[in-house]
């Protein structure tokens, strides 16, 4: 399993599993198709949207591991 980190870009996470998009949307990250998704890390995105990157990473990793 690839472990998601807060240093990964939004696009990197989507490449691992596109079904993570709704989870990121719940955390205020509605920019799946914007140019920032290619260069902005999860930590940067969370900081810009006032959410906790550590919480998001935990939820994303739990989601991905539940599918194995």
N, C-alpha and C positions, 0 to 999 in steps of 0.2 A: 504494500500500500504506500502510495505517495503521501507524505505528511504535509499538510498545508501549514504555511507559516505566514506571519503578518508581513514579512518582507516580499512575498509573492505579489505579482500584479493581479488585478482583477481578471485579466485575460488568461493568465496562467492557471488560475483556479477554475475558470470556465472550461479550459482545455482538459483539465483533469476530470471534471464532471459538470456538464452543462446544467444539470438539475440543481446545482447550487445557486443558480440565479435568484430564485424566490427567497432563499435565505438571506442573500446579500441585500435584496430589496427590502426585506423586513428591517434591516439595519440601516436603512436610509440611502443605500447605494443604488440609485436608479440609473446609473450611467453605464450600463452594460455595453452599449453601442457607441459611446462617446470616445473621442480620442484619448481622454485621460485613462480609460480602462486599459490601455496598452502600456502605459508608463507609470501609472499611480499604484503604489503598493496598497495592500489592505489597510495597513497602519495609516497611511496618508489619507485614504478615503474615509476611514472611520474618524480621523481627526477633523477632516473637513465637514463631516456630517454629525459630529458630536456624539459618536457611539464608541463603545469599548472594543478595541481590536482583539484583545485577548479573549473576550467572550465570543466574538464572532468566529475566531479561529477554532475555539473549542467546539462550538456548535457545528461548524463545517466538517471538522475531523470526525466528530461523532456521527454525523450524517453519512459520510463516506464509508466509515468503518461498519456501519449498520447494514450496508449493501453487500458486504463481502460474504 
